[in-house]
Structure formats: C-alpha cells, structure tokens
C-alpha cells in the first residue's frame, strides 16, 4: 500500500501494523448482523468488478497501489491459483469484500478487506472478516494445488478506518510488527474521478 514519493511531492508518516493468526483456533467469529446480509465468493474473477470493489471501498482511505494496473495485470492477479474474492451483499447490494492472496508455505494474506462507506458502522465488517478468515484457513480444500494453510496475516495502517484495528484484534489476530513509512500525500481518488462521499 506504500506509494513511492517524488522529491516535489509532500509526504506524511503512516504507521503500518502487521497482524497474524497461526491456527484456525485463533479465529473468534463475529455474530452475523441482522437483516439480509450474505457473503458470497465471486467465482468468475472479473477485473471490472474487482476494480469497482477496490475503488468503492478504498477511495476515501487512499488505496492507490492498484490504480495504475492494466486490465491484463488485474486479470493476472485474480487468476492466480488460490486467489479468491468474497463479497458481502446487503439486500442484494455489494457492501464490501475480502481478497485472499495465497503465498508460499501455507501462508494466506488478507490482501484487501473493507466496506463501502455507506455500509460501515452496521456490524457487517466483523461478519465479513470472520467469513474471509475462515475461508483463508480452509483455502486448500478448494484448491488442490495449495498446501494447507498454516498462517493467515494482514496489514492495516493509520489511514484505515477507526474501527479496523479493533475488528482485527476481536477476530483473534495478534500484532507482530509495527513500522512507520513516509508516503506521498495524494488526493482521495474516490470510486471514480471527481466522486465524493456525501
């Protein structure tokens, strides 16, 4: 999530925290929220849909690392064996997502996780994270070429929402690294150029 800075670009310190689980027993699931909330795997990976989720969730918290990717690069990222996207829907509307990134030696990273701003603060995030982490732990059951998961990890930063860290800790993640990086200050990209959250 770090963005290289140019000499003429203003920078600001960003704290990055890395957290992990090392056993499926570490997961402490959240209760499901009230109402029609479903978490479904996106079984046909499409760059168009993935980019929509990425910009809609990350636009106001300065997710920019994938904005320069071409369609082919985006497709390649989605087509890797074991890469999965799980999407939360409320009453049929996408509310947020979890993207799982399989790595070597039974490691799975929660690469992206979050909610579209209109759905934050409604107890959907804890449920979505619970489902996403559970699916990271049983990833090898769906992908024969993957070894059983031994570790699930993620990172969050001081630009993320105010409830992000608490959600991770409540789900059983443990902090294993903290660092501070200088990142370029960028305008909030929003879900599309010129868009702003009301």
Secondary structure, 3 states (H helix, E strand, C coil): CCCCCCCCCCEEEEEEEEEEECCHHHCCCCCCCCCCEEEEECCCCCHHHHHHHHHHHHHHHCCCCCCCCCHHHHHHHHHCCCCEEEEEEECCEEEEEEEEEECHHHEEEEEEEEECHHHCCCCHHHHHHHHHHHHHHCHHHCCCCCCCCCEEEEEEECCCCCCHHHHHHHCCCEEEEEEEEEEECCCCCCCCCCCCCC
